[in-house]
Amino acid sequence: MYRYDSYDQSIVDARVEEFRDQTQRRLSGALTEDQFKPLRLMNGLYLQLHAYMLRVAIPYGTLSGKQMRKLGEIAAKYDRGYGHFTTRQNLQYNWIKLADAPDILAELATVEMHAIQTSGNCIRNISSDQYAGVSADEIADPRPWAELLRQWSSFHPEFTYLPRKFKICVIASDDDRAAMRLHDIGLKLVSKDGVIGAEVYAGGGMGRTPMVAPLIRDFVPEEEIISYLEACLRVYNRYGRRDNKYKARIKILVHEIGVEEYKRQVEEEYAHMRTLGLNPPVEELDRIRAFFAPPAYETDLSDAIDRADPAFALWVDRQVVAHKAPGYAIVNISLKPLDGIPGDASAEQIARIADLAERYSLDELRVTHVQNLVLPHVKKADLPAIWQALEEIGLAEANLDLITDIIACPGLDYCALANARSIPLAQKIAQRFAEAERQAELGELKVKISGCINACGHHHAGHIGILGVDRRGVENFQLSLGGSGAEDASLGQITGPGFSEDGVVDAIEKVTDLYLAERESGERFLDTYRRIGMKPFKEAIYG
Amino acid sequence: MVEFLSFRDGEATQEPAVTVESFTGQSNATAVRIEPGEDARELLPHLTRLSLIEVNFPAYGDGRGYSAARILREAGYTGELRAVGDVLVDQIVAMRRCGFDSFHPAKALDDAAVDRALNRYDDVYQKAIDGRSPVWAKRHPEKIDG
């Protein structure tokens, strides 16, 4: 894992003091809320329905046990005892007092964490593949690039007042586990003639106008990635729309001027940028890479797993995936227990998971954009002990990628923007499909719920997506089918008129019944939908 | 409180700035004001005769002026580059880094707050216009010229 040097630490410490100063000016009345808002919004502090919400950055979703433990301590001390893991691999506290925020940031800084640029119209936390460094199919570990970009984007002088927020993702596998093409810029590491570089995608995103990012360059060498991104951002900063916040994301610019024109402008700017000496020397990426060198795995470990306990075997089959090192496995911890809040973990659960990471996973954890956690380096021999520990804290659910592994935004229960409640609906769907055999029978089925058009719950990318809207003061839910955030990225299509909360659960049942009746051997729900199209599903729902 | 802030040696340019449109139409003006939607690159052929370029920020959240400033400095402009309008103390550092060397904010700034802001961060992560050595250059001094 990356460790701060004295430069990184001094920048984060300075930020804590700066925010303390700003908060004190606000509390003393020297700053009005209007004047304070842009300052707190640069630091992940939102005024929500009931309290302040603080969003903490978890760069590329990687955490140490110590960092995780600190997140739990903060939840216990300053929140009501919970943390909420988000689709951007961050963590949110929903019950924060403004006066405590500087102290929380100071505590985070002691474990090399911060909330810098977790909101505002700037470059946000860099996201990545939760299996980075441990999956067999990657070309390189994408996290050194992500760390390079974290540093480059922190307090970037030119790109701090962009037209709108800006999200960057870096992956390095053909399997896209991070919804890379639904980011403002997505980088996919590739190898060309033995040299590592990036394919660059630009103009993806969700929100009210979802778009899958088109490829804008098939190779940028690693030593020039900063100057290329400066070019992409400059064109956006200068020409992105600022007249309407709903048309201000880069996807609208790319769409309105066209991919070819955007590419042309970026190339022109890139030709200029490369002359300015903006790129760190390759030694800097090498320095960062050294932190991500594969750990010293034990050798001669057994690959055997004792499957005598059927509940354990079920959990292994569902939550454990292949690790590149023999004798090791990747463990997915579901944060979607029945009747739970998707992505929520209590202070106690967070502390226990920190213990597990330290004891069994070489002190490392990952957060996934599906709001689950990952123990990336687990000896297969330790799987029973981990399962047992997860059972004790109620997180041994075996539902990875199944219909109850639902992404849901905080919705109207917390969020000032929401039109509808997402969490109770997620719980109702999970209840309806709770039976393990039924979930297994349905197989991979990604359900994603957003409580408003801003699409924080990724509903456009759900195999089944649900959007909560307000229809004349009543919550109403629109259903869409056929979205995907994976390497076969696509946007869901709305089925037709919306439903009540119970009605949408019934509709999902009709959809899944039809799938079971129509599927051909080996087909996931998404495959069947793509083969037979919307019409039969529509008939099943509304007919 | 400070109404005008300059980091240049000598007197500030007093000549009133004209719009980009009238500047390109009159050959003797030496001060111009850029609005957010205007292309700073239109000025590049005329940089040598300019002694003041004002970049207007009608609202602090409109960041186009940061790009305008960098473009002008990257093209070699050495005259006064002044940020005017909704310029807040918390933006001065980023503006300095993009090449602004004078400020005429719509609302006067608190001197002490400006000093604190300018001295807050010892280090920066990016190479920009202000000549500050980024962290990566300090980490690899042997790789950086000069």
Contacts between the chains, C-beta under 8 A, distances in Angstrom:
chain1	res1	chain2	res2	distance
A	5	B	139	7.4
A	7	B	123	5.0
A	7	B	135	4.4
A	7	B	138	6.8
A	7	B	139	7.3
A	8	B	135	7.7
A	10	B	122	5.8
A	10	B	123	6.1
A	11	B	121	6.3
A	11	B	123	5.7
A	11	B	125	7.4
A	11	B	135	7.9
A	14	B	120	5.3
A	14	B	121	5.0
A	14	B	122	7.2
A	17	B	120	7.2
A	18	B	117	8.0
A	18	B	120	5.5
A	21	B	116	6.9
A	22	B	90	7.6
A	35	B	88	7.8
A	38	B	60	6.7
A	38	B	61	6.8
A	38	B	88	7.9
A	38	B	90	7.6
A	39	B	90	6.0
A	121	B	61	6.8
A	121	B	63	7.7
A	151	B	125	4.6
A	151	B	135	7.0
A	151	B	136	7.7
A	152	B	125	6.0
A	152	B	126	6.0
A	154	B	125	5.4
A	155	B	94	7.4
A	155	B	121	7.3
A	155	B	124	7.0
A	155	B	125	6.8
A	156	B	125	7.7
A	156	B	126	5.8
A	157	B	66	6.6
A	157	B	93	7.6
A	157	B	94	4.1
A	157	B	95	7.7
A	157	B	97	3.6
A	157	B	98	5.1
A	157	B	124	8.0
A	157	B	126	6.8
A	157	B	128	5.1
A	158	B	63	7.6
A	158	B	66	4.6
A	158	B	67	5.8
A	158	B	70	5.6
A	158	B	94	7.8
A	158	B	98	5.7
A	158	B	128	7.3
A	159	B	63	7.4
A	159	B	66	7.7
A	160	B	63	6.6
A	160	B	66	7.5
A	160	B	94	5.6
A	161	B	60	7.2
A	161	B	61	5.4
A	161	B	62	6.7
A	161	B	63	2.8
A	161	B	66	6.8
A	161	B	91	7.9
A	162	B	63	6.1
A	163	B	63	8.0
A	234	B	67	5.5
A	237	B	63	6.0
A	237	B	64	6.5
A	237	B	66	7.2
A	237	B	67	5.0
A	238	B	64	5.9
A	238	B	67	5.1
A	242	B	36	7.7
A	242	B	62	6.0
A	242	B	64	7.7
A	272	B	74	7.3
A	276	B	74	6.3
A	276	B	127	7.4
A	277	B	127	6.2
A	278	B	126	7.4
A	278	B	127	5.2
A	280	B	134	7.6
A	280	B	136	3.8
A	280	B	137	7.8
A	280	B	140	7.7
A	281	B	136	7.2
A	281	B	140	5.2
A	281	B	143	4.0
A	281	B	144	7.4
A	283	B	140	4.9
A	283	B	143	5.7
A	284	B	136	4.5
A	284	B	139	6.4
A	284	B	140	6.1
A	287	B	139	6.6
A	287	B	140	7.7
